Amino acid sequence: MEMFTKEQGVFLVTQARKYLESYLCGKDYKMHEGFAWLEKKCGLFVTLHTYPANDLRGCIGFTEPIYSLRKAITEAASSAAVHDPRFPRVTRDEVDHLIIEISVLTAPVLIPHASPKELLEKITPKKDGLVLKNGADQGLFLPQVWEQLPEKIEFMENLCYKAGIFEKDAWQYKDTGIYKFQVQIFKEDAPGGRISEIKD
């Protein structure tokens, strides 16, 4: 799966860093206007990691392709830095010690299934990210989460918790929708360092 070139991915990560540096100083940052591909609408997440421990420091984004890349990258970057409820706000000085990772999402597709067994058979670890929806409750795991939760049932149970549902088998309910998507990942190897596309 390739939605964007490596050069475009490098550009997105670079812009996310420049935007964050300006945003956390209270300054405006205007992204380059000359690229038509930045107007493409995509789901996108920005993830911040500590360096060198690579611990999660913030992750927020948009599941559905509701914003242009230009808007999604700035909104997700600022939200990951200051609005992730799991962490305190990122400071301007701290940005110099964080790694920026961007995941561009394909549109989530409902997984049709007649049984929990069939559902699990249609999920590919490390490749598929999942969205769980049940009424007003919704949770998402990027494919990167398979690194921490490699077993399918454990992954699904934790996805229920992520959605705010405390019944760990809620993923099996008939009124629960499970959607899958894939991502294209671009990540710095060090704060402000070389940017690579991450592939299995």
N, C-alpha and C positions, 0 to 999 in steps of 0.2 A: 504494500500500500504506500503510495507516494502522492500526497496532495501538493506538496511544496518542495522546491529544490533546497539543497543544503544552503545555498546562498541566501535564499529567502528566510530560512529558519535562523540563520546567523543574524540576519537583519532584525528579525522579530525579538530575539533575545537581547541584542544590543540596544534596541529601542526600549525594551522593558526596563533595562538597567538605567538608561539615561532618564527615562521618565520618572522612575522611582527616586533617583538622586535629586531631581528637581522638585518632585512632589513633596518629599519629606523635608525640603528646605522652604516650602511655601512658594515655590516659583512655578511659572508656567513652562511647559515644554511642548513645542509644536513639532509633530512628526512630519517627515518628508511627504510632500504632496504629490510627487510625480509618479507613484506606482499604482496602477489601476488594480493590481491584484490585492491591494490592501482593502479594497471595497468588498471583497468576497465575504459572505457571511459564513461563519464557522463557529461551532462550539469550541471553547478554548479554556484551559486552566493554566494558571501560573502557580508554580510550587517553589517555595524558598527553603533552602537547606543550609544548615550551619556548615562551616568549613574549619577543619578537615573531617569532623565527626560524621557529617552527612545526615544529621538529625533533622527531622521535619521542623520547620519554623513558621510555616504558613502555607495554606493551599486553598484557593478559591477560584471559581470560574463559572462558566456558563455551559450547561449541558446541550442546550438547543442552539442552532445557528440563528440567533436573533439579532446579533450585532455584527457589523463589519469587523474585520480583523483590526482595523485602525482603532475602533472604539473598544473592542473586546480586550485587546492587549493592555490598554491603559486602565480600564475598569478593573480587570482581574488582578493586575499587578498592585494597584493601590489597595484593593480589598484584601489581598493576601497579606499585605504588610500591616494593615491597621484594623481590619475588620474580622479576622479569623478569631472566633470566640474562644478558641482553645489556647491562645497565646497572647501575651502582652504586645502592645504596638511595637513595631520595628522602628528603631531610631535611625537618623541619617548616618551616623558613624557606623552603625551595625551593618548597613548595606555593604560596606566595604569588606565585610567578613562573611557574606552570604553568597551561595551559589543560586543562580536563577535557572529554572527549568520550565519549559513551555510544552504543553501537550495540546495538539490540535486534534479535535475529535471528528470522526465521521458521525453522521446523524444516527442517533440510537434507533434500533429496529426491534420491535416486539418479537420475542421468541415464542412461536406457537408450540404447544406441548400438551400431551394428554395425561402425563404423569410426572411426578418429580424426577423419576429415573430418566425419562426422555429429556426433560429440561437439562439435567446435568450432562447428558451425553452431547448436547448441542452447545456446550460451553467449553471454550479452549483456554486453559490457564495461560497466563502471561501474554496472551494475544487479545483476549476480550476484556473490556471494561464492562461493568454492569450497572444498570439503573433499576431500582426496585420502587414500584409505586403501589400504594394501597390507600385508596381514599385520598385524604389530604397529606398523607405521610409519603415521603420520598427520600431515598438515599442513593448515593453514587460512590462506586469505587473505580478509580482508574486501574488499568492493567498492571501498573507498578505495584499495587497492593498485594498481588500474588506473591511477591518476594517475602512478605511478612505472613501471609495466610495461604500457603501452597495447596491445602486440601480443599476440595470443592465445597463440601458441606460446611466446614469451618468458615470459609469465605462467605457463603450464603447466610449463615447465622449471624455473622458480624455485620453483614450488609443490612440485616433487619434492625440491628441495634443502631446502625448509622442513620437509618430512616426514622429512628425514634420509636420503634416497635419493640417491645420487650418480650414478645413471644418468639423464641428463636426459630421456630418452624413456620413463621408467617410467610416465608418465601414459597411454601407449598400450598398456601390457600388459593382457592379458585378465583377469588377476587383480587389477587395480587398479580400485577403485571411485571414481568422481567424483560428488560430491554438490553441488548448488547451493542457495543460500539468498539471501534479500534482507534488507536491514536498514532500520531507521528510526533516523536519526542525530540526536542533540541535542548541541550544542556551544556552549561559551562563546566570545565574541568576544575576550575578554581575561580574565586571571585574576580570577575572582569577578565577571565582567562580565555583559553581556546574553547570554541563552541563546536560541539559535534552532534550529529544525529545519532540517537541511541537506538540500536537495533539488537534483537536477540540473536 
